[in-house]
Amino acid sequence: MKIASVIVDVAVMQTDRPFDYEIPPAWEDVIQPGMRVIVPFGPRHVQGFVLEIKEEQESRKLKPIVEPMDIVPVLNKELLSLADWLTAESLCFKISALQVMLPAAMKAKYSKQIRVTGFAPLSLSVQSLFNGRDEIAWEEAAEAGALSEIRKEVKKGSLDVLYSVKSKGRKKTVRMVKCRLSEKLLNETVQSMPKNALKQVEAMQFFLGRTGEWIPLKETGMSSAVAKALIDKELLEEKQEEMYRDPLAGRTFTPDTPLVLTDMQQAAIEPILEKVKEEKAETFLLHGVTGSGKTEIYLQSISEVLKKGQEAIVLVPEISLTPQMTDRFKQRFGNDVAVLHSGLSTGEKYDEWRKISRKEVKVVVGARSAVFAPFENIGLIIIDEEHETSYKQEENPRYHARDVAIWRAGFYGCPVILGSATPSLESFARAQKGVYTLLTLAERVNDRPLPAVDIVDMREELREGNRSMFSRNLFDKIKDRLEKGEQTVLFLNKRGYSSFIMCRDCGYVPECPNCDVSMTYHRHRHQLKCHYCGHEEPSPNVCPECTSEHIRHFGTGTQKVEEELLKLLPEARIIRMDVDTTGTKGAHERLLKKFAQKEADILLGTQMIAKGLDFPDITLVGVLSADTMLHLPDFRASEKTFQLLTQVSGRAGRHTLPGEVVIQTYTPEHYSIQLAADQHYESFYEQEMQMRKMGGYPPFYYLALITVSHEEAIMASSEANKIVMNIKPELSPAAVVLGPVASPISRINNRYRWQCLIKYKREPKLGAVLKQVLEHYAKQGKSNGLMVSVDIHPYVLM
């Protein structure tokens, strides 16, 4: 008999191994590795993934598979191997590694029904809940607060709980109709139809000259009732046709042709094309200043890959970059491109994924999870803005897209390009050591100069009586651009800095009742919100501590900047891009399109406008608060500040008009601000590397972060101590274990958090030791409420 090894969809330590199921004879030729199946597990049915098929001679008593969920495997052999690597690398459950590769629409939903068995009489209260029905939904019983009653009845045998698996992946179908008559017969039928059946006559007239053609019902203009009547009369026939949801519907793309490469671009692309030709894995770090033409190198490298009949994956950081990036890929490769990012609906993502899976496209452009695109003949993987922290997933499995890309490239024997104007220190250090191959574009295309940068000391502005959020220098330049009809980008660095409320008399700041953080003020709803647990409350008008009316909100929000700008420059047309204005689907694209068509003079926004924008008329970039990130408890604070300032400065003067940048700061002497002004990456790299070496941080050491949380602070701290005591003897003397200490945000959602940081260079036993810790607490934690998580190479230390 044939047996399937299945990983079940139950993410706990005890089930993190394959279980064997018998394949019923009817499905012996159907079920293959990489398919999803429904299997019995305890009292319920759950989804599982088939890992392998085995033949067994002697028959064991095994439960049979209930049914397959797929007709063809959703994960190929390579992705199943990748899941093994991901499980070991990020210490996650195998099921989490398999699930992360599929779109959300294909994650199973479970429904529970409660059914009357008839074996024993029901109590009166439960009888009234069922009200003569044989079956009710679990949710209905829960809403009625009857679950404890139902539990008793299930024990008694009078009720039974049924579990069923529903796949959320719904294909979109369109109702199509066709006329069954010949042209001649159709003419005769229209003549002979009763005159009072006006709608039916009109519907049949529509098909004159179109007999035998399938047409979407919508396009015929007839109602469902008319269609049904004509189908019943056998004049029309119908069918449901599958149709993709197109995230780019309604947009036209003018095809473009490859540009002539500069000598510098040519020198950078040659080693890449050589590896494409030889089908050899190699990681290239493409370090090019902003505006140096990295995208054109990506496009021409992909062209070569497609000529060989292979496929390419392009990763871009988060949604903000995708509209302009997508356009460039669509213009060059047309319908060969699929798009995957967080701005799409669940259904659109599912359809794009199916196009990839069915080999209907050759190129995928998308955010982090697009690295798992189910291609089977990959010729190139590109990660644009490789330094971006959004490439690291912060929940299980905690993978970094760059590591996954390099693993897949190794499997297919193809190059990886990591592109950035400000590479992460780790990547640049690897390129210096020869682990990656460094390719450099040191100048902008057509020798355009980098923008001139002014650093303004805001302390001086205050001393000289300027209390505005705009320095005199920046304000004069904005006015000058308005007069000339040129465009300005104003960037507000909000990361690690938010609007909060404070009483000016007693200093009271409202904090979240569940977390140890101050609440963020949302002006448009006049509400306070905690961005960690979601707690919301109305903003007070008087101080709850001293009843003073001098309670004011601090912090420069984009709305506040917009109000002040309109006060000072009422004629300015402003587009604001922040969380509030880009919350709806497609809002990013609409706002950027308006700006591109010069319907506004000033684009004001947060991180989302710092990268990837390329508009010819932007000649001024103003950075309103350059140093808000410098003071966070994060060893990467200087690096992130340098990257952000360099990126945002690079938006100015990208075409024929020269650009200027004004950086406003309270710490103008800091090296990350000084060197970003000159776009001097190498000098920054050298100085930052010295700081990292002194502190013992990456790239000199690897990091692993263990976080312990519990509802009682004492319990969290004592268990964190125990973990450190157990780990230390297992590691070499070269490893440094810091902590345990309370996390920088010591309480989230009423759980106290303690953490310990391990710095190491080579610790072959570390993975096994950390897995033991997780296994130990997975068995114990459920009963005592303790949660332990491990993040290898963490990006967030808060």
Protein Blocks (a to p, Z undefined) as FASTA:
>chain_A
ZZddddddbdcfklmccddddddfklmmmpcghiacdddehjbdcddddfbdcddfbdcd
ddddfbdcbfbdfbdfklmmmmmmmmmmnopafklmmmmmpcfklpccdddddddehlac
cdfklmmmnnopabdcfklmmmnopmmmmmmmmmnopaccddddddfbdcddddddddfb
dfklmmmmmmmpcfklmmlmmmmmmmgopghiacdfklnopafklmmmmmmnomaccddd
dddddfkgoiacdddddddddfklmmmmmmmmmmmmnopacdddddddehilpmmmmmmm
mmmmmmnopacddddedjklmmmmmmmmmmmnommbccddfkbcfklmmmmmmmmmnopa
fbdcddfklmmpccfbdfbdcdehklbmklpcfbdcdddfklmmmmmmmmnopadddddf
bdcfklmmmmmnomaccdddfbdehhiacdddddddfklmmmnopabfbdfklmmmmmmm
mmnopacdddddfehpacddddfklopacddfkbccdddddfklopacdfknopacdddf
bdfklopakbccedjdfklmmmmmmmmmmmbccddddfklmmpghklmmmmmmmmnopaf
bdcddfklmgopacfklcbdcdfblmlmmmpccfklmmmmmmmmmmmmmmgoklmbccdd
ddddfblmbmklmmmmnopaklmmmmmmmmmmmnopafkbccdddddddfbfklmmmmmm
mmmmmmmmmpcfkbccedjdddfblbgghiacdddddddfbdcklmmmmmmmmmmmmmmm
mmnopacdddehifbfZZ
